[in-house]
Amino acid sequence: MFIPEKIYYEQVIENYELGKELLEKYKDVHKVIIDNHNNIEEMRKKENSEFPKMKRNLIIGTRKTHKYVPNFKVSNFLVPYEIIYFS
């Protein structure tokens, strides 16, 4: 069972049932509130050699854009959706 070492999360996830469930499930894990799950300065500054350790964190955020993205490799478009990242 995955137990994260640290949780980075956008505070808006507290408005979602799944966000509340995850925060409750991991209530004993150290948490850091972030502005944007795509731009975590602490993570960006780490060396590539630290990647295996960074994968022990849980990052939770919401999708900011709600537009269709062309993707001709698998389908015509990727559909927008709410996303939760496990890294």
Residue frames as a rotation matrix with the C-alpha (Angstrom) as fourth column:
MET 1
0.578 0.816 0.000 0.00
0.816 -0.578 0.000 0.00
0.000 0.000 -1.000 0.00
PHE 2
-0.210 -0.640 0.739 1.31
0.620 -0.672 -0.406 3.42
0.756 0.373 0.538 -1.00
ILE 3
0.656 0.265 -0.707 1.91
0.710 -0.533 0.459 5.80
-0.256 -0.803 -0.538 1.92
PRO 4
0.538 -0.465 0.703 3.36
0.355 -0.631 -0.689 9.12
0.764 0.621 -0.175 0.70
GLU 5
-0.309 -0.730 -0.609 6.21
0.936 -0.119 -0.332 10.80
0.170 -0.672 0.720 2.55
LYS 6
-0.732 0.103 -0.673 4.75
0.121 -0.953 -0.277 14.24
-0.670 -0.284 0.686 1.84
ILE 7
0.042 0.800 0.599 1.61
0.971 0.109 -0.214 15.62
-0.236 0.591 -0.772 0.20
TYR 8
-0.923 -0.185 -0.337 1.62
0.074 -0.946 0.316 18.73
-0.377 0.266 0.887 -1.97
TYR 9
-0.303 0.885 0.355 -1.90
0.948 0.319 0.013 19.95
-0.101 0.340 -0.935 -2.65
GLU 10
-0.765 0.239 0.598 -3.88
0.037 -0.910 0.413 22.87
0.643 0.338 0.687 -4.00
GLN 11
-0.924 0.373 0.083 -6.21
-0.141 -0.131 -0.981 24.12
-0.355 -0.918 0.174 -1.30
VAL 12
-0.317 0.848 -0.425 -9.16
-0.948 -0.267 0.174 24.01
0.034 0.458 0.888 -3.72
ILE 13
-0.554 0.099 -0.826 -9.18
-0.195 0.950 0.245 20.20
0.809 0.297 -0.507 -3.49
GLU 14
-0.971 0.229 -0.065 -10.79
0.105 0.167 -0.980 20.61
-0.213 -0.959 -0.187 -0.07
ASN 15
-0.355 0.878 -0.323 -13.98
-0.806 -0.462 -0.370 21.50
-0.473 0.129 0.871 -2.01
TYR 16
-0.020 0.279 -0.960 -14.08
-0.782 0.594 0.189 18.06
0.623 0.755 0.206 -3.67
GLU 17
0.832 0.429 0.352 -15.21
-0.555 0.646 0.524 14.83
-0.002 -0.632 0.775 -2.06
LEU 18
0.765 -0.596 -0.245 -12.17
0.456 0.769 -0.447 12.91
0.455 0.230 0.860 -3.33
GLY 19
-0.072 -0.804 0.591 -9.85
-0.094 -0.584 -0.806 15.66
0.993 -0.114 -0.033 -2.09
LYS 20
0.243 0.261 0.934 -11.41
-0.924 -0.229 0.305 15.47
0.294 -0.938 0.186 1.36
GLU 21
0.987 0.161 -0.005 -11.11
-0.155 0.959 0.236 11.68
0.042 -0.233 0.972 1.36
LEU 22
0.443 -0.889 -0.111 -7.43
0.461 0.332 -0.823 11.77
0.769 0.314 0.557 0.43
LEU 23
-0.192 -0.506 0.841 -6.59
-0.477 -0.701 -0.531 14.39
0.858 -0.503 -0.107 3.05
GLU 24
0.513 0.445 0.734 -8.41
-0.858 0.232 0.458 12.34
0.033 -0.865 0.501 5.67
LYS 25
0.957 -0.143 -0.253 -6.84
0.099 0.979 -0.179 9.07
0.273 0.146 0.951 4.54
TYR 26
0.107 -0.993 -0.046 -3.35
0.744 0.111 -0.659 10.56
0.660 0.037 0.751 4.85
LYS 27
0.847 0.360 0.390 -4.06
0.063 -0.798 0.599 12.85
0.527 -0.483 -0.699 7.81
ASP 28
0.805 -0.579 -0.131 -0.78
0.215 0.079 0.973 11.87
-0.553 -0.811 0.188 9.51
VAL 29
0.128 -0.761 0.636 1.37
0.991 0.125 -0.050 12.73
-0.041 0.636 0.770 6.47
HIS 30
-0.371 -0.363 -0.855 3.15
0.366 -0.903 0.225 16.11
-0.854 -0.229 0.468 6.31
LYS 31
0.357 0.608 0.709 1.26
0.917 -0.084 -0.390 18.43
-0.177 0.789 -0.588 3.91
VAL 32
-0.685 -0.537 -0.492 2.33
0.352 -0.836 0.421 21.46
-0.638 0.115 0.762 1.91
ILE 33
0.511 0.859 -0.026 -0.23
0.461 -0.300 -0.836 23.80
-0.726 0.415 -0.549 0.33
ILE 34
-0.664 -0.716 0.216 0.78
0.522 -0.237 0.819 24.84
-0.535 0.657 0.531 -3.19
ASP 35
-0.254 0.543 -0.801 -0.60
-0.503 -0.781 -0.370 27.32
-0.826 0.309 0.472 -5.73
ASN 36
0.480 0.331 -0.812 -0.27
-0.877 0.158 -0.454 25.12
-0.022 0.930 0.367 -8.79
HIS 37
0.642 -0.195 0.741 0.36
-0.123 0.929 0.350 21.38
-0.757 -0.315 0.573 -9.08
ASN 38
0.841 -0.331 0.429 2.23
0.522 0.287 -0.803 21.98
0.143 0.899 0.414 -12.36
ASN 39
0.234 -0.754 0.613 4.75
0.006 -0.630 -0.777 24.35
0.972 0.186 -0.143 -10.81
ILE 40
0.980 0.005 -0.198 6.16
0.196 0.136 0.971 23.20
0.032 -0.991 0.132 -7.48
GLU 41
0.623 -0.769 0.145 9.37
-0.624 -0.600 -0.500 25.17
0.471 0.221 -0.854 -7.00
GLU 42
0.239 -0.522 0.819 10.75
-0.809 0.359 0.466 22.80
-0.537 -0.774 -0.336 -4.37
MET 43
0.561 0.034 0.827 10.43
0.229 0.954 -0.194 19.89
-0.795 0.299 0.527 -6.82
ARG 44
0.975 -0.159 0.153 11.79
0.112 -0.242 -0.964 21.80
0.190 0.957 -0.219 -9.82
LYS 45
0.532 -0.809 0.249 15.01
-0.829 -0.557 -0.042 22.63
0.173 -0.184 -0.968 -7.97
LYS 46
0.471 -0.335 0.816 15.86
-0.366 0.768 0.526 19.00
-0.803 -0.547 0.239 -7.26
GLU 47
-0.487 -0.746 -0.454 18.44
-0.802 0.176 0.571 17.11
-0.346 0.642 -0.684 -9.28
ASN 48
0.193 0.539 -0.820 17.34
-0.824 0.542 0.162 14.33
0.532 0.645 0.549 -11.63
SER 49
-0.618 -0.512 -0.596 19.12
-0.128 0.815 -0.566 11.86
0.775 -0.273 -0.569 -9.37
GLU 50
-0.908 0.323 0.266 16.49
-0.298 -0.055 -0.953 12.61
-0.293 -0.945 0.147 -6.71
PHE 51
-0.411 0.798 -0.441 13.64
-0.778 -0.055 0.626 11.48
0.475 0.600 0.643 -8.97
PRO 52
-0.373 0.307 -0.876 13.11
0.272 0.938 0.213 8.09
0.887 -0.158 -0.434 -7.25
LYS 53
-0.797 0.063 -0.601 12.72
0.592 -0.118 -0.797 9.86
-0.121 -0.991 0.057 -3.90
MET 54
-0.835 0.501 -0.228 10.38
-0.512 -0.859 -0.011 12.48
-0.201 0.108 0.974 -5.37
LYS 55
-0.472 0.671 -0.573 8.07
-0.325 0.471 0.820 9.67
0.820 0.573 -0.004 -6.51
ARG 56
-0.630 0.209 -0.748 7.29
0.694 0.583 -0.422 9.00
0.348 -0.785 -0.512 -2.85
ASN 57
-0.866 0.350 -0.357 5.25
-0.095 -0.816 -0.571 12.23
-0.491 -0.461 0.740 -2.69
LEU 58
-0.191 0.880 0.435 1.59
0.957 0.266 -0.118 12.70
-0.220 0.394 -0.893 -3.50
ILE 59
-0.955 -0.068 -0.288 0.62
-0.004 -0.971 0.241 15.76
-0.296 0.231 0.927 -5.55
ILE 60
-0.237 0.953 0.191 -3.05
0.919 0.283 -0.273 16.68
-0.315 0.111 -0.943 -5.71
GLY 61
-0.784 0.018 -0.620 -4.49
-0.111 -0.987 0.112 19.43
-0.611 0.157 0.776 -7.88
THR 62
0.283 0.916 0.286 -7.27
0.384 0.165 -0.908 20.31
-0.879 0.367 -0.305 -10.26
ARG 63
-0.318 -0.305 0.898 -7.22
0.944 -0.014 0.329 20.92
-0.088 0.952 0.293 -13.96
LYS 64
-0.407 0.080 -0.910 -7.19
0.205 -0.963 -0.176 24.64
-0.890 -0.258 0.375 -14.79
THR 65
-0.702 0.144 -0.698 -7.95
-0.682 -0.417 0.600 24.46
-0.204 0.897 0.391 -18.51
HIS 66
-0.145 0.741 0.656 -11.09
0.024 0.665 -0.746 22.94
-0.989 -0.093 -0.114 -19.90
LYS 67
0.306 0.183 -0.934 -10.34
-0.885 -0.306 -0.350 22.89
-0.350 0.934 0.068 -23.59
TYR 68
0.909 0.015 0.417 -9.94
0.126 0.943 -0.307 19.96
-0.398 0.331 0.856 -25.92
VAL 69
0.095 -0.959 -0.268 -6.37
-0.660 -0.263 0.704 19.19
-0.745 0.110 -0.658 -26.92
PRO 70
0.681 0.118 -0.723 -5.62
-0.690 0.435 -0.578 17.68
0.247 0.892 0.377 -30.33
ASN 71
-0.180 -0.707 0.684 -3.98
-0.708 0.576 0.409 14.28
-0.683 -0.411 -0.604 -30.02
PHE 72
0.478 0.405 -0.780 -3.74
-0.875 0.304 -0.378 12.27
0.084 0.862 0.500 -33.20
LYS 73
-0.648 -0.748 -0.144 -1.59
-0.713 0.662 -0.230 9.47
0.267 -0.046 -0.963 -31.78
VAL 74
-0.948 0.296 0.119 -4.43
0.184 0.812 -0.554 7.72
-0.261 -0.503 -0.824 -29.95
SER 75
0.040 0.994 0.104 -7.58
0.911 0.006 -0.413 9.68
-0.411 0.111 -0.905 -30.81
ASN 76
0.171 0.076 0.982 -8.66
0.708 -0.702 -0.069 12.97
0.685 0.708 -0.174 -32.29
PHE 77
0.086 -0.080 0.993 -8.78
-0.448 -0.893 -0.033 14.84
0.890 -0.442 -0.113 -28.97
LEU 78
-0.725 -0.204 -0.657 -8.03
0.530 0.444 -0.723 14.46
0.439 -0.873 -0.214 -25.28
VAL 79
0.298 0.924 0.239 -11.08
0.381 -0.345 0.858 15.27
0.875 -0.165 -0.455 -23.19
PRO 80
-0.444 -0.447 0.777 -10.66
-0.497 -0.599 -0.628 17.65
0.746 -0.665 0.044 -20.23
TYR 81
0.483 0.542 -0.688 -11.16
0.323 0.620 0.715 16.08
0.814 -0.567 0.125 -16.82
GLU 82
0.696 -0.272 0.665 -10.35
-0.707 -0.421 0.568 16.59
0.125 -0.865 -0.485 -13.18
ILE 83
0.433 -0.632 -0.643 -7.05
0.036 0.725 -0.688 14.95
0.901 0.275 0.336 -12.43
ILE 84
0.847 -0.313 0.429 -5.18
-0.470 -0.067 0.880 13.79
-0.247 -0.947 -0.204 -9.41
TYR 85
0.364 -0.817 -0.448 -1.47
-0.539 0.207 -0.816 13.13
0.759 0.539 -0.365 -9.79
PHE 86
0.935 -0.271 0.229 0.30
-0.043 0.556 0.830 10.37
-0.352 -0.786 0.508 -7.97
SER 87
0.614 -0.772 -0.164 4.00
-0.411 -0.135 -0.901 10.84
0.674 0.621 -0.401 -8.25
